[in-house]
Amino acid sequence: MAAGTAPPSGTRDFLPEDVRRREYVIGIIKRVYEGYGYEPLETPAFENLETLLGKYGDEGNKLIFKILRRGEHEATGQADLALRYDLTVPLARVVAHHQAKLPRLFKRYQIQPVWRADRPAKGRFREFYQCDVDALGSPSPLVEAELCAAISDAMVKLGFSDFTIRLNHRQLLTAVLNSVGIAEELHGSALVAVDKLDKIGPEGVGVEMASRGIAAGAAASLLARFKQTAEGDTTPFQALDPHGTAAYANLASILALADGTSARGRIRLDASLARGLSYYTGAIMEVNVPDLAGSLGGGGRYDNLVGMFSGQQIPACGFSLGLERILVVMTDRGMFPPSLATTPADVMVATFDQSGAPHAVRLAGGLRAAGLRVLVYPDPDKIGKQIKYADGRGIPFVAILGDDELKAGTVTVKDLKAQAQQTYSQADAGAAILEALKRRG
């Protein structure tokens, strides 16, 4: 039986059009991040297993792809390495390891793949890219406000106009859980259920909370308070413990600072926002669009994470945009610009016979030097077949070098869309094709 050719479940092959779209989105996000003073960083695809374990909570630990020990240790079935689960824990390790080389305020962005042993679904993969942006070294709410502004700028430049940045605080959420009588040892379970609110709704969350041992009355009270705050009623925030009151004040500062940025009017306080990762300590954020269950990205403050590696507490906050989900939504909505390149070349140089191949290669070099993308057809097929190939690939121009052109030092350029052709000197052909492309926009 022949081996299957499909990639592993939850992964994909990226054909040329897919790659162009990904690079388009990544390019916009990188330019926005760099506009806020964030610097690039890359880390290995895999980490030591102990680096990752215990950083994501029990649910996250189950989704880590472990790598079995190799060589003589393979038979033990033990793992010592793992594919990175996210880009945040590796960042914390980098800061702890290279602290002497890094500035006190370190602002970095990182766009690389991560892996999770999750159940694949639409917009959910086992291998996917994250587009992270983080600032370490400052506890100021200005950090969160600028993160929200950067995410807002990226979304707008990608063409989104209907997104919302949801904002909450882990300590505020903890205070609300306490206020409805959910025992502290059940907070983690409650948050895992609450984190699914936008996917399974209040009834589903209530059922899941019951399965996790949370009393029906406490769950109902919690969901009722979420509904109150979603409708703009801040009463549930007015009778909280000191930690909850301080958290609410912190959120008010973030909102006030964000009001002076591009995120103005796009941020809303949402007391039900939980974020499933256990390392968050303060403000948490998500960006949502109406027609997608789940978010396009999220993040928050994680002031204790670097300390797990270095023993020194360093304030940190970050946000991650999910590239795959952004691509899914942009494709479904037809958001990619028509001008985005969908062809391999601007012009194809036809080859009549092997003796003409050196001339075709030289012409192609001159056209590339003029700034064009050039494909040389390598086989001496009939000219009709070559033109059909170019037309089928969407290549707009074909450069023809026949005997007459070779003798005269010219080239005939055929415009496939206009069904017209014109002869130029070989030195002038590049500029003429560029001008024609420019007129087409």
KAGI-V499372 format. One record per backbone hydrogen bond with DSSP energy under -0.5 kcal/mol. CO is the residue of the C=O (numbers start at 0). NH is the residue of the N-H. If there is no record, write none. Layout:
CO_NH ; CO_NH
This chain:
7_10 ; 9_125 ; 9_126 ; 12_14 ; 14_17 ; 14_18 ; 15_19 ; 16_20 ; 17_21 ; 18_22 ; 19_23 ; 20_24 ; 21_25 ; 22_26 ; 23_27 ; 24_28 ; 25_29 ; 26_30 ; 27_31 ; 28_32 ; 29_33 ; 30_34 ; 31_35 ; 32_35 ; 32_37 ; 33_36 ; 38_108 ; 44_83 ; 46_81 ; 47_50 ; 47_51 ; 48_51 ; 48_52 ; 51_54 ; 55_59 ; 56_60 ; 57_61 ; 59_62 ; 60_63 ; 62_116 ; 63_65 ; 64_82 ; 65_67 ; 66_79 ; 66_80 ; 69_72 ; 70_73 ; 72_75 ; 72_77 ; 73_76 ; 77_68 ; 79_48 ; 80_66 ; 81_46 ; 83_114 ; 86_90 ; 87_91 ; 88_92 ; 89_93 ; 90_94 ; 91_95 ; 92_96 ; 93_97 ; 97_100 ; 97_101 ; 98_101 ; 103_105 ; 104_106 ; 105_107 ; 105_135 ; 106_38 ; 107_133 ; 108_40 ; 109_111 ; 109_131 ; 111_129 ; 113_127 ; 115_117 ; 117_119 ; 120_123 ; 123_120 ; 125_115 ; 127_113 ; 128_322 ; 128_323 ; 129_111 ; 129_131 ; 130_320 ; 131_109 ; 132_318 ; 133_107 ; 134_316 ; 135_105 ; 139_142 ; 139_143 ; 140_144 ; 141_145 ; 142_146 ; 143_147 ; 144_148 ; 145_149 ; 146_150 ; 147_151 ; 148_152 ; 149_153 ; 150_154 ; 151_155 ; 152_156 ; 153_157 ; 154_158 ; 154_159 ; 155_158 ; 161_289 ; 163_165 ; 163_287 ; 164_267 ; 165_285 ; 166_269 ; 167_283 ; 168_172 ; 169_173 ; 170_174 ; 171_175 ; 172_176 ; 173_177 ; 174_178 ; 175_179 ; 176_179 ; 176_181 ; 177_180 ; 180_182 ; 182_185 ; 183_186 ; 185_189 ; 186_190 ; 187_191 ; 188_192 ; 189_193 ; 190_194 ; 192_195 ; 193_196 ; 195_198 ; 195_199 ; 196_200 ; 199_203 ; 200_204 ; 201_205 ; 202_206 ; 203_207 ; 204_208 ; 205_209 ; 206_210 ; 207_211 ; 208_211 ; 208_213 ; 209_212 ; 214_218 ; 215_219 ; 216_220 ; 217_221 ; 218_222 ; 219_223 ; 220_224 ; 221_225 ; 222_226 ; 223_227 ; 224_228 ; 225_229 ; 226_230 ; 227_230 ; 227_232 ; 228_231 ; 231_233 ; 233_236 ; 234_237 ; 240_244 ; 241_245 ; 242_246 ; 243_247 ; 244_248 ; 245_249 ; 246_250 ; 247_251 ; 248_252 ; 249_253 ; 250_254 ; 251_255 ; 252_256 ; 253_257 ; 254_258 ; 256_259 ; 257_260 ; 260_263 ; 262_265 ; 262_266 ; 265_164 ; 267_166 ; 269_272 ; 276_279 ; 281_169 ; 282_300 ; 283_167 ; 284_298 ; 285_165 ; 286_295 ; 286_296 ; 287_163 ; 288_291 ; 291_293 ; 295_321 ; 296_286 ; 297_319 ; 298_284 ; 299_317 ; 300_280 ; 300_281 ; 301_304 ; 302_313 ; 303_307 ; 304_307 ; 305_308 ; 305_309 ; 306_310 ; 314_136 ; 315_301 ; 316_134 ; 317_299 ; 318_132 ; 319_297 ; 320_130 ; 320_322 ; 321_325 ; 322_326 ; 323_327 ; 324_328 ; 325_329 ; 326_330 ; 327_331 ; 328_332 ; 329_333 ; 329_334 ; 330_333 ; 336_339 ; 345_396 ; 346_374 ; 347_349 ; 347_398 ; 348_376 ; 352_355 ; 352_356 ; 353_356 ; 355_359 ; 356_360 ; 357_361 ; 358_362 ; 359_363 ; 360_364 ; 361_365 ; 362_366 ; 363_367 ; 364_368 ; 365_369 ; 366_371 ; 367_370 ; 371_373 ; 372_345 ; 372_346 ; 374_348 ; 374_376 ; 375_377 ; 378_380 ; 381_384 ; 381_385 ; 382_386 ; 383_387 ; 384_388 ; 385_389 ; 386_390 ; 387_391 ; 388_392 ; 389_394 ; 390_393 ; 393_395 ; 395_415 ; 395_416 ; 396_347 ; 397_399 ; 397_413 ; 398_349 ; 399_401 ; 399_411 ; 401_405 ; 402_406 ; 403_407 ; 404_408 ; 404_409 ; 408_425 ; 410_412 ; 410_423 ; 411_399 ; 411_413 ; 412_414 ; 412_421 ; 413_397 ; 413_415 ; 414_418 ; 414_419 ; 419_414 ; 421_412 ; 423_410 ; 424_427 ; 424_428 ; 427_431 ; 428_432 ; 429_433 ; 430_434 ; 431_435 ; 432_436 ; 433_437 ; 434_438 ; 435_439 ; 436_440 ; 437_440
